[in-house]
Amino acid sequence: MQAMLEAFFLGIIEGLTEFLPVSSTAHLMLVGDMLGFEGPPGKTFEIVIQLGAILAVCVVFWSRLWGVATTLTQPRSFAFVRNVVVAFLPAAVIGATLYKYIKQMLESPVIAASALVIGGFAILAIERLVKRARVHDIEDMSPFLALGVGFCQVLAMVPGVSRAGATIMGSMLLGVERRAAAEFSFFLAIPTMCGASAYSLYKNWATLSFDGAGLIAIGFVAAFLSALVVVKGFIGFVGRHGFAPFAWYRIGFGGLMLVVLLSR
């Protein structure tokens, strides 16, 4: 029962943090470490429950995704899909190539906490640096710009960097308007997280037990429900307050976790 409650709690944390620039991976790693949570091997739980958050994106943006799928031969719909696919490629290739090293970094809470603090200061700097956007819609991004965002996303393979933070900040540095950057991060998460989950399940399938599958299911549902709230409200919040609140949260939470970890 305790493991089920912990899985549900971690699922809520995943859904609340996946699309915010605060690193869901770091939160799951650090909170899971504090709880002593023993989930499925190979960090499969942490990776696969992200699909619950991805399902929330599909639900919230269903009309837009369906519209793109049914008008794929039209130039703007084609550009939308092309940009998402092109941006996904760097993570797919580099992630599969460096899987062993990424898995090793996922075992280090100190790396995650340190990256939270460093990333917080980076967000504050980028917010001051970016002044004017040139691209206001995902469909208007060039393939080269989308590829650049994809390479920015690769930075999130370091736990604590934040996939959402890397893609949003990278997009803004490359000239994408804040709202479009946040939306692109949502849509880019779909192939990225689906690919990461499928690859992790493939690598760890032989050691995945029935109990482990049950914990994943619980975390999946919790992540879906909490992510629905975040996806619906995130863009409006950022439009009013910017990314500085998330940066200061990263610095505070990451600093606290470093103190706890280093004092053990």
C-alpha positions as protocol buffer text, in pm:
chain_id: "A"
residue {
  index: 1
  type: MET
  ca { x: 0 y: 0 z: 0 }
}
residue {
  index: 2
  type: GLN
  ca { x: 281 y: 241 z: 83 }
}
residue {
  index: 3
  type: ALA
  ca { x: 442 y: 186 z: -256 }
}
residue {
  index: 4
  type: MET
  ca { x: 108 y: 256 z: -427 }
}
residue {
  index: 5
  type: LEU
  ca { x: 61 y: 582 z: -235 }
}
residue {
  index: 6
  type: GLU
  ca { x: 416 y: 686 z: -318 }
}
residue {
  index: 7
  type: ALA
  ca { x: 359 y: 603 z: -685 }
}
residue {
  index: 8
  type: PHE
  ca { x: 44 y: 816 z: -687 }
}
residue {
  index: 9
  type: PHE
  ca { x: 224 y: 1106 z: -517 }
}
residue {
  index: 10
  type: LEU
  ca { x: 516 y: 1087 z: -760 }
}
residue {
  index: 11
  type: GLY
  ca { x: 270 y: 1073 z: -1050 }
}
residue {
  index: 12
  type: ILE
  ca { x: 116 y: 1400 z: -932 }
}
residue {
  index: 13
  type: ILE
  ca { x: 462 y: 1555 z: -911 }
}
residue {
  index: 14
  type: GLU
  ca { x: 538 y: 1435 z: -1264 }
}
residue {
  index: 15
  type: GLY
  ca { x: 220 y: 1588 z: -1404 }
}
residue {
  index: 16
  type: LEU
  ca { x: 273 y: 1918 z: -1223 }
}
residue {
  index: 17
  type: THR
  ca { x: 636 y: 1957 z: -1333 }
}
residue {
  index: 18
  type: GLU
  ca { x: 665 y: 1795 z: -1679 }
}
residue {
  index: 19
  type: PHE
  ca { x: 570 y: 2105 z: -1876 }
}
residue {
  index: 20
  type: LEU
  ca { x: 712 y: 2363 z: -1638 }
}
residue {
  index: 21
  type: PRO
  ca { x: 1079 y: 2466 z: -1671 }
}
residue {
  index: 22
  type: VAL
  ca { x: 1163 y: 2307 z: -1335 }
}
residue {
  index: 23
  type: SER
  ca { x: 1264 y: 1951 z: -1441 }
}
residue {
  index: 24
  type: SER
  ca { x: 1022 y: 1671 z: -1366 }
}
residue {
  index: 25
  type: THR
  ca { x: 1313 y: 1425 z: -1376 }
}
residue {
  index: 26
  type: ALA
  ca { x: 1495 y: 1607 z: -1096 }
}
residue {
  index: 27
  type: HIS
  ca { x: 1178 y: 1626 z: -885 }
}
residue {
  index: 28
  type: LEU
  ca { x: 1103 y: 1257 z: -928 }
}
residue {
  index: 29
  type: MET
  ca { x: 1462 y: 1163 z: -855 }
}
residue {
  index: 30
  type: LEU
  ca { x: 1502 y: 1385 z: -549 }
}
residue {
  index: 31
  type: VAL
  ca { x: 1159 y: 1327 z: -395 }
}
residue {
  index: 32
  type: GLY
  ca { x: 1173 y: 956 z: -476 }
}
residue {
  index: 33
  type: ASP
  ca { x: 1514 y: 937 z: -309 }
}
residue {
  index: 34
  type: MET
  ca { x: 1379 y: 1109 z: 4 }
}
residue {
  index: 35
  type: LEU
  ca { x: 1082 y: 871 z: 16 }
}
residue {
  index: 36
  type: GLY
  ca { x: 1298 y: 567 z: -45 }
}
residue {
  index: 37
  type: PHE
  ca { x: 1069 y: 471 z: -332 }
}
residue {
  index: 38
  type: GLU
  ca { x: 1160 y: 139 z: -492 }
}
residue {
  index: 39
  type: GLY
  ca { x: 997 y: 135 z: -834 }
}
residue {
  index: 40
  type: PRO
  ca { x: 1063 y: -75 z: -1146 }
}
residue {
  index: 41
  type: PRO
  ca { x: 1431 y: -108 z: -1248 }
}
residue {
  index: 42
  type: GLY
  ca { x: 1623 y: 121 z: -1482 }
}
residue {
  index: 43
  type: LYS
  ca { x: 1422 y: 432 z: -1391 }
}
residue {
  index: 44
  type: THR
  ca { x: 1138 y: 283 z: -1599 }
}
residue {
  index: 45
  type: PHE
  ca { x: 873 y: 420 z: -1361 }
}
residue {
  index: 46
  type: GLU
  ca { x: 1002 y: 777 z: -1384 }
}
residue {
  index: 47
  type: ILE
  ca { x: 1024 y: 765 z: -1762 }
}
residue {
  index: 48
  type: VAL
  ca { x: 703 y: 582 z: -1854 }
}
residue {
  index: 49
  type: ILE
  ca { x: 462 y: 774 z: -1627 }
}
residue {
  index: 50
  type: GLN
  ca { x: 550 y: 1076 z: -1837 }
}
residue {
  index: 51
  type: LEU
  ca { x: 312 y: 929 z: -2094 }
}
residue {
  index: 52
  type: GLY
  ca { x: 28 y: 1027 z: -1861 }
}
residue {
  index: 53
  type: ALA
  ca { x: 138 y: 1389 z: -1889 }
}
residue {
  index: 54
  type: ILE
  ca { x: 168 y: 1353 z: -2266 }
}
residue {
  index: 55
  type: LEU
  ca { x: -188 y: 1220 z: -2284 }
}
residue {
  index: 56
  type: ALA
  ca { x: -301 y: 1539 z: -2110 }
}
residue {
  index: 57
  type: VAL
  ca { x: -143 y: 1744 z: -2393 }
}
residue {
  index: 58
  type: CYS
  ca { x: -326 y: 1533 z: -2650 }
}
residue {
  index: 59
  type: VAL
  ca { x: -657 y: 1589 z: -2470 }
}
residue {
  index: 60
  type: VAL
  ca { x: -616 y: 1965 z: -2423 }
}
residue {
  index: 61
  type: PHE
  ca { x: -491 y: 2024 z: -2778 }
}
residue {
  index: 62
  type: TRP
  ca { x: -700 y: 1751 z: -2943 }
}
residue {
  index: 63
  type: SER
  ca { x: -879 y: 1984 z: -3185 }
}
residue {
  index: 64
  type: ARG
  ca { x: -553 y: 2134 z: -3307 }
}
residue {
  index: 65
  type: LEU
  ca { x: -381 y: 1797 z: -3343 }
}
residue {
  index: 66
  type: TRP
  ca { x: -681 y: 1652 z: -3526 }
}
residue {
  index: 67
  type: GLY
  ca { x: -696 y: 1957 z: -3750 }
}
residue {
  index: 68
  type: VAL
  ca { x: -331 y: 1913 z: -3845 }
}
residue {
  index: 69
  type: ALA
  ca { x: -374 y: 1540 z: -3905 }
}
residue {
  index: 70
  type: THR
  ca { x: -673 y: 1590 z: -4137 }
}
residue {
  index: 71
  type: THR
  ca { x: -513 y: 1872 z: -4337 }
}
residue {
  index: 72
  type: LEU
  ca { x: -159 y: 1741 z: -4363 }
}
residue {
  index: 73
  type: THR
  ca { x: -135 y: 1821 z: -4733 }
}
residue {
  index: 74
  type: GLN
  ca { x: -185 y: 2190 z: -4661 }
}
residue {
  index: 75
  type: PRO
  ca { x: 137 y: 2395 z: -4627 }
}
residue {
  index: 76
  type: ARG
  ca { x: 90 y: 2515 z: -4268 }
}
residue {
  index: 77
  type: SER
  ca { x: -13 y: 2174 z: -4134 }
}
residue {
  index: 78
  type: PHE
  ca { x: 280 y: 2014 z: -4312 }
}
residue {
  index: 79
  type: ALA
  ca { x: 516 y: 2276 z: -4166 }
}
residue {
  index: 80
  type: PHE
  ca { x: 382 y: 2206 z: -3817 }
}
residue {
  index: 81
  type: VAL
  ca { x: 450 y: 1832 z: -3841 }
}
residue {
  index: 82
  type: ARG
  ca { x: 786 y: 1884 z: -4014 }
}
residue {
  index: 83
  type: ASN
  ca { x: 910 y: 2116 z: -3740 }
}
residue {
  index: 84
  type: VAL
  ca { x: 808 y: 1878 z: -3460 }
}
residue {
  index: 85
  type: VAL
  ca { x: 973 y: 1580 z: -3635 }
}
residue {
  index: 86
  type: VAL
  ca { x: 1293 y: 1771 z: -3717 }
}
residue {
  index: 87
  type: ALA
  ca { x: 1322 y: 1899 z: -3359 }
}
residue {
  index: 88
  type: PHE
  ca { x: 1272 y: 1546 z: -3226 }
}
residue {
  index: 89
  type: LEU
  ca { x: 1557 y: 1391 z: -3428 }
}
residue {
  index: 90
  type: PRO
  ca { x: 1858 y: 1510 z: -3222 }
}
residue {
  index: 91
  type: ALA
  ca { x: 1713 y: 1367 z: -2899 }
}
residue {
  index: 92
  type: ALA
  ca { x: 1624 y: 1041 z: -3073 }
}
residue {
  index: 93
  type: VAL
  ca { x: 1970 y: 985 z: -3218 }
}
residue {
  index: 94
  type: ILE
  ca { x: 2180 y: 1116 z: -2930 }
}
residue {
  index: 95
  type: GLY
  ca { x: 1954 y: 964 z: -2664 }
}
residue {
  index: 96
  type: ALA
  ca { x: 1983 y: 615 z: -2811 }
}
residue {
  index: 97
  type: THR
  ca { x: 2358 y: 653 z: -2862 }
}
residue {
  index: 98
  type: LEU
  ca { x: 2434 y: 779 z: -2512 }
}
residue {
  index: 99
  type: TYR
  ca { x: 2169 y: 575 z: -2326 }
}
residue {
  index: 100
  type: LYS
  ca { x: 2422 y: 409 z: -2094 }
}
residue {
  index: 101
  type: TYR
  ca { x: 2572 y: 740 z: -1983 }
}
residue {
  index: 102
  type: ILE
  ca { x: 2233 y: 907 z: -1944 }
}
residue {
  index: 103
  type: LYS
  ca { x: 2121 y: 618 z: -1724 }
}
residue {
  index: 104
  type: GLN
  ca { x: 2429 y: 667 z: -1505 }
}
residue {
  index: 105
  type: MET
  ca { x: 2354 y: 1039 z: -1460 }
}
residue {
  index: 106
  type: LEU
  ca { x: 1999 y: 949 z: -1357 }
}
residue {
  index: 107
  type: GLU
  ca { x: 2150 y: 779 z: -1054 }
}
residue {
  index: 108
  type: SER
  ca { x: 2303 y: 1103 z: -920 }
}
residue {
  index: 109
  type: PRO
  ca { x: 2072 y: 1330 z: -716 }
}
residue {
  index: 110
  type: VAL
  ca { x: 2360 y: 1576 z: -666 }
}
residue {
  index: 111
  type: ILE
  ca { x: 2385 y: 1633 z: -1042 }
}
residue {
  index: 112
  type: ALA
  ca { x: 2009 y: 1692 z: -1060 }
}
residue {
  index: 113
  type: ALA
  ca { x: 2007 y: 1940 z: -770 }
}
residue {
  index: 114
  type: SER
  ca { x: 2309 y: 2126 z: -909 }
}
residue {
  index: 115
  type: ALA
  ca { x: 2150 y: 2150 z: -1254 }
}
residue {
  index: 116
  type: LEU
  ca { x: 1833 y: 2293 z: -1098 }
}
residue {
  index: 117
  type: VAL
  ca { x: 2030 y: 2581 z: -946 }
}
residue {
  index: 118
  type: ILE
  ca { x: 2243 y: 2647 z: -1255 }
}
residue {
  index: 119
  type: GLY
  ca { x: 1936 y: 2629 z: -1480 }
}
residue {
  index: 120
  type: GLY
  ca { x: 1752 y: 2878 z: -1261 }
}
residue {
  index: 121
  type: PHE
  ca { x: 2023 y: 3138 z: -1306 }
}
residue {
  index: 122
  type: ALA
  ca { x: 2031 y: 3059 z: -1680 }
}
residue {
  index: 123
  type: ILE
  ca { x: 1657 y: 3128 z: -1711 }
}
residue {
  index: 124
  type: LEU
  ca { x: 1694 y: 3465 z: -1533 }
}
residue {
  index: 125
  type: ALA
  ca { x: 1976 y: 3558 z: -1772 }
}
residue {
  index: 126
  type: ILE
  ca { x: 1783 y: 3453 z: -2084 }
}
residue {
  index: 127
  type: GLU
  ca { x: 1472 y: 3646 z: -1973 }
}
residue {
  index: 128
  type: ARG
  ca { x: 1686 y: 3961 z: -1958 }
}
residue {
  index: 129
  type: LEU
  ca { x: 1869 y: 3884 z: -2281 }
}
residue {
  index: 130
  type: VAL
  ca { x: 1573 y: 3812 z: -2510 }
}
residue {
  index: 131
  type: LYS
  ca { x: 1411 y: 4135 z: -2628 }
}
residue {
  index: 132
  type: ARG
  ca { x: 1229 y: 4083 z: -2957 }
}
residue {
  index: 133
  type: ALA
  ca { x: 1077 y: 3776 z: -3121 }
}
residue {
  index: 134
  type: ARG
  ca { x: 1085 y: 3713 z: -3496 }
}
residue {
  index: 135
  type: VAL
  ca { x: 867 y: 3399 z: -3510 }
}
residue {
  index: 136
  type: HIS
  ca { x: 518 y: 3396 z: -3361 }
}
residue {
  index: 137
  type: ASP
  ca { x: 378 y: 3059 z: -3475 }
}
residue {
  index: 138
  type: ILE
  ca { x: 511 y: 2706 z: -3486 }
}
residue {
  index: 139
  type: GLU
  ca { x: 420 y: 2682 z: -3854 }
}
residue {
  index: 140
  type: ASP
  ca { x: 646 y: 2980 z: -3934 }
}
residue {
  index: 141
  type: MET
  ca { x: 959 y: 2819 z: -3789 }
}
residue {
  index: 142
  type: SER
  ca { x: 1219 y: 2716 z: -4045 }
}
residue {
  index: 143
  type: PRO
  ca { x: 1352 y: 2359 z: -4045 }
}
residue {
  index: 144
  type: PHE
  ca { x: 1693 y: 2490 z: -3932 }
}
residue {
  index: 145
  type: LEU
  ca { x: 1536 y: 2678 z: -3641 }
}
residue {
  index: 146
  type: ALA
  ca { x: 1342 y: 2365 z: -3539 }
}
residue {
  index: 147
  type: LEU
  ca { x: 1663 y: 2163 z: -3557 }
}
residue {
  index: 148
  type: GLY
  ca { x: 1833 y: 2419 z: -3333 }
}
residue {
  index: 149
  type: VAL
  ca { x: 1555 y: 2380 z: -3076 }
}
residue {
  index: 150
  type: GLY
  ca { x: 1600 y: 2004 z: -3101 }
}
residue {
  index: 151
  type: PHE
  ca { x: 1966 y: 2032 z: -3008 }
}
residue {
  index: 152
  type: CYS
  ca { x: 1868 y: 2255 z: -2715 }
}
residue {
  index: 153
  type: GLN
  ca { x: 1635 y: 1979 z: -2598 }
}
residue {
  index: 154
  type: VAL
  ca { x: 1931 y: 1738 z: -2588 }
}
residue {
  index: 155
  type: LEU
  ca { x: 2066 y: 1937 z: -2292 }
}
residue {
  index: 156
  type: ALA
  ca { x: 1774 y: 1800 z: -2088 }
}
residue {
  index: 157
  type: MET
  ca { x: 1935 y: 1457 z: -2093 }
}
residue {
  index: 158
  type: VAL
  ca { x: 2127 y: 1589 z: -1794 }
}
residue {
  index: 159
  type: PRO
  ca { x: 1885 y: 1541 z: -1501 }
}
residue {
  index: 160
  type: GLY
  ca { x: 1776 y: 1873 z: -1357 }
}
residue {
  index: 161
  type: VAL
  ca { x: 1812 y: 2074 z: -1678 }
}
residue {
  index: 162
  type: SER
  ca { x: 1440 y: 2038 z: -1770 }
}
residue {
  index: 163
  type: ARG
  ca { x: 1320 y: 1935 z: -2114 }
}
residue {
  index: 164
  type: ALA
  ca { x: 1054 y: 2208 z: -2112 }
}
residue {
  index: 165
  type: GLY
  ca { x: 1303 y: 2467 z: -1991 }
}
residue {
  index: 166
  type: ALA
  ca { x: 1565 y: 2373 z: -2251 }
}
residue {
  index: 167
  type: THR
  ca { x: 1320 y: 2382 z: -2542 }
}
residue {
  index: 168
  type: ILE
  ca { x: 1140 y: 2700 z: -2435 }
}
residue {
  index: 169
  type: MET
  ca { x: 1453 y: 2897 z: -2350 }
}
residue {
  index: 170
  type: GLY
  ca { x: 1629 y: 2764 z: -2660 }
}
residue {
  index: 171
  type: SER
  ca { x: 1335 y: 2865 z: -2878 }
}
residue {
  index: 172
  type: MET
  ca { x: 1329 y: 3214 z: -2730 }
}
residue {
  index: 173
  type: LEU
  ca { x: 1704 y: 3258 z: -2783 }
}
residue {
  index: 174
  type: LEU
  ca { x: 1651 y: 3158 z: -3147 }
}
residue {
  index: 175
  type: GLY
  ca { x: 1381 y: 3421 z: -3192 }
}
residue {
  index: 176
  type: VAL
  ca { x: 1055 y: 3239 z: -3116 }
}
residue {
  index: 177
  type: GLU
  ca { x: 786 y: 3430 z: -2927 }
}
residue {
  index: 178
  type: ARG
  ca { x: 720 y: 3314 z: -2570 }
}
residue {
  index: 179
  type: ARG
  ca { x: 371 y: 3169 z: -2627 }
}
residue {
  index: 180
  type: ALA
  ca { x: 476 y: 2983 z: -2943 }
}
residue {
  index: 181
  type: ALA
  ca { x: 788 y: 2853 z: -2765 }
}
residue {
  index: 182
  type: ALA
  ca { x: 575 y: 2712 z: -2482 }
}
residue {
  index: 183
  type: GLU
  ca { x: 332 y: 2548 z: -2724 }
}
residue {
  index: 184
  type: PHE
  ca { x: 616 y: 2399 z: -2929 }
}
residue {
  index: 185
  type: SER
  ca { x: 755 y: 2249 z: -2608 }
}
residue {
  index: 186
  type: PHE
  ca { x: 417 y: 2081 z: -2547 }
}
residue {
  index: 187
  type: PHE
  ca { x: 398 y: 1928 z: -2893 }
}
residue {
  index: 188
  type: LEU
  ca { x: 764 y: 1830 z: -2908 }
}
residue {
  index: 189
  type: ALA
  ca { x: 714 y: 1639 z: -2583 }
}
residue {
  index: 190
  type: ILE
  ca { x: 478 y: 1396 z: -2757 }
}
residue {
  index: 191
  type: PRO
  ca { x: 731 y: 1212 z: -2979 }
}
residue {
  index: 192
  type: THR
  ca { x: 1018 y: 1269 z: -2736 }
}
residue {
  index: 193
  type: MET
  ca { x: 850 y: 1117 z: -2432 }
}
residue {
  index: 194
  type: CYS
  ca { x: 682 y: 840 z: -2630 }
}
residue {
  index: 195
  type: GLY
  ca { x: 1020 y: 746 z: -2778 }
}
residue {
  index: 196
  type: ALA
  ca { x: 1198 y: 758 z: -2442 }
}
residue {
  index: 197
  type: SER
  ca { x: 927 y: 547 z: -2278 }
}
residue {
  index: 198
  type: ALA
  ca { x: 928 y: 284 z: -2553 }
}
residue {
  index: 199
  type: TYR
  ca { x: 1308 y: 262 z: -2544 }
}
residue {
  index: 200
  type: SER
  ca { x: 1318 y: 232 z: -2163 }
}
residue {
  index: 201
  type: LEU
  ca { x: 1052 y: -42 z: -2165 }
}
residue {
  index: 202
  type: TYR
  ca { x: 1245 y: -227 z: -2436 }
}
residue {
  index: 203
  type: LYS
  ca { x: 1568 y: -209 z: -2235 }
}
residue {
  index: 204
  type: ASN
  ca { x: 1409 y: -317 z: -1906 }
}
residue {
  index: 205
  type: TRP
  ca { x: 1126 y: -546 z: -2019 }
}
residue {
  index: 206
  type: ALA
  ca { x: 1286 y: -866 z: -1890 }
}
residue {
  index: 207
  type: THR
  ca { x: 1305 y: -730 z: -1534 }
}
residue {
  index: 208
  type: LEU
  ca { x: 961 y: -561 z: -1523 }
}
residue {
  index: 209
  type: SER
  ca { x: 728 y: -741 z: -1280 }
}
residue {
  index: 210
  type: PHE
  ca { x: 349 y: -733 z: -1249 }
}
residue {
  index: 211
  type: ASP
  ca { x: 378 y: -520 z: -934 }
}
residue {
  index: 212
  type: GLY
  ca { x: 604 y: -281 z: -1122 }
}
residue {
  index: 213
  type: ALA
  ca { x: 349 y: -251 z: -1401 }
}
residue {
  index: 214
  type: GLY
  ca { x: 81 y: -170 z: -1143 }
}
residue {
  index: 215
  type: LEU
  ca { x: 290 y: 110 z: -992 }
}
residue {
  index: 216
  type: ILE
  ca { x: 347 y: 252 z: -1341 }
}
residue {
  index: 217
  type: ALA
  ca { x: -28 y: 247 z: -1407 }
}
residue {
  index: 218
  type: ILE
  ca { x: -100 y: 435 z: -1082 }
}
residue {
  index: 219
  type: GLY
  ca { x: 166 y: 694 z: -1158 }
}
residue {
  index: 220
  type: PHE
  ca { x: 37 y: 727 z: -1515 }
}
residue {
  index: 221
  type: VAL
  ca { x: -317 y: 816 z: -1403 }
}
residue {
  index: 222
  type: ALA
  ca { x: -194 y: 1063 z: -1140 }
}
residue {
  index: 223
  type: ALA
  ca { x: 38 y: 1229 z: -1392 }
}
residue {
  index: 224
  type: PHE
  ca { x: -244 y: 1263 z: -1644 }
}
residue {
  index: 225
  type: LEU
  ca { x: -484 y: 1428 z: -1399 }
}
residue {
  index: 226
  type: SER
  ca { x: -232 y: 1678 z: -1259 }
}
residue {
  index: 227
  type: ALA
  ca { x: -87 y: 1760 z: -1602 }
}
residue {
  index: 228
  type: LEU
  ca { x: -433 y: 1857 z: -1727 }
}
residue {
  index: 229
  type: VAL
  ca { x: -434 y: 2145 z: -1479 }
}
residue {
  index: 230
  type: VAL
  ca { x: -85 y: 2263 z: -1574 }
}
residue {
  index: 231
  type: VAL
  ca { x: -129 y: 2245 z: -1952 }
}
residue {
  index: 232
  type: LYS
  ca { x: -450 y: 2448 z: -1939 }
}
residue {
  index: 233
  type: GLY
  ca { x: -303 y: 2725 z: -1723 }
}
residue {
  index: 234
  type: PHE
  ca { x: 68 y: 2741 z: -1807 }
}
residue {
  index: 235
  type: ILE
  ca { x: 64 y: 2969 z: -2112 }
}
residue {
  index: 236
  type: GLY
  ca { x: -165 y: 3220 z: -1944 }
}
residue {
  index: 237
  type: PHE
  ca { x: 55 y: 3226 z: -1632 }
}
residue {
  index: 238
  type: VAL
  ca { x: 371 y: 3280 z: -1834 }
}
residue {
  index: 239
  type: GLY
  ca { x: 206 y: 3559 z: -2029 }
}
residue {
  index: 240
  type: ARG
  ca { x: 134 y: 3743 z: -1702 }
}
residue {
  index: 241
  type: HIS
  ca { x: 444 y: 3663 z: -1497 }
}
residue {
  index: 242
  type: GLY
  ca { x: 717 y: 3538 z: -1731 }
}
residue {
  index: 243
  type: PHE
  ca { x: 959 y: 3261 z: -1632 }
}
residue {
  index: 244
  type: ALA
  ca { x: 1132 y: 3431 z: -1337 }
}
residue {
  index: 245
  type: PRO
  ca { x: 908 y: 3266 z: -1073 }
}
residue {
  index: 246
  type: PHE
  ca { x: 1014 y: 2924 z: -1203 }
}
residue {
  index: 247
  type: ALA
  ca { x: 1380 y: 3030 z: -1203 }
}
residue {
  index: 248
  type: TRP
  ca { x: 1371 y: 3139 z: -838 }
}
residue {
  index: 249
  type: TYR
  ca { x: 1185 y: 2821 z: -745 }
}
residue {
  index: 250
  type: ARG
  ca { x: 1456 y: 2612 z: -914 }
}
residue {
  index: 251
  type: ILE
  ca { x: 1729 y: 2797 z: -728 }
}
residue {
  index: 252
  type: GLY
  ca { x: 1553 y: 2763 z: -392 }
}
residue {
  index: 253
  type: PHE
  ca { x: 1450 y: 2398 z: -427 }
}
residue {
  index: 254
  type: GLY
  ca { x: 1778 y: 2290 z: -586 }
}
residue {
  index: 255
  type: GLY
  ca { x: 1982 y: 2471 z: -321 }
}
residue {
  index: 256
  type: LEU
  ca { x: 1780 y: 2312 z: -41 }
}
residue {
  index: 257
  type: MET
  ca { x: 1825 y: 1966 z: -190 }
}
residue {
  index: 258
  type: LEU
  ca { x: 2201 y: 2021 z: -225 }
}
residue {
  index: 259
  type: VAL
  ca { x: 2223 y: 2112 z: 142 }
}
residue {
  index: 260
  type: VAL
  ca { x: 2027 y: 1799 z: 238 }
}
residue {
  index: 261
  type: LEU
  ca { x: 2225 y: 1569 z: 10 }
}
residue {
  index: 262
  type: LEU
  ca { x: 2568 y: 1701 z: 105 }
}
residue {
  index: 263
  type: SER
  ca { x: 2492 y: 1692 z: 476 }
}
residue {
  index: 264
  type: ARG
  ca { x: 2412 y: 1320 z: 480 }
}
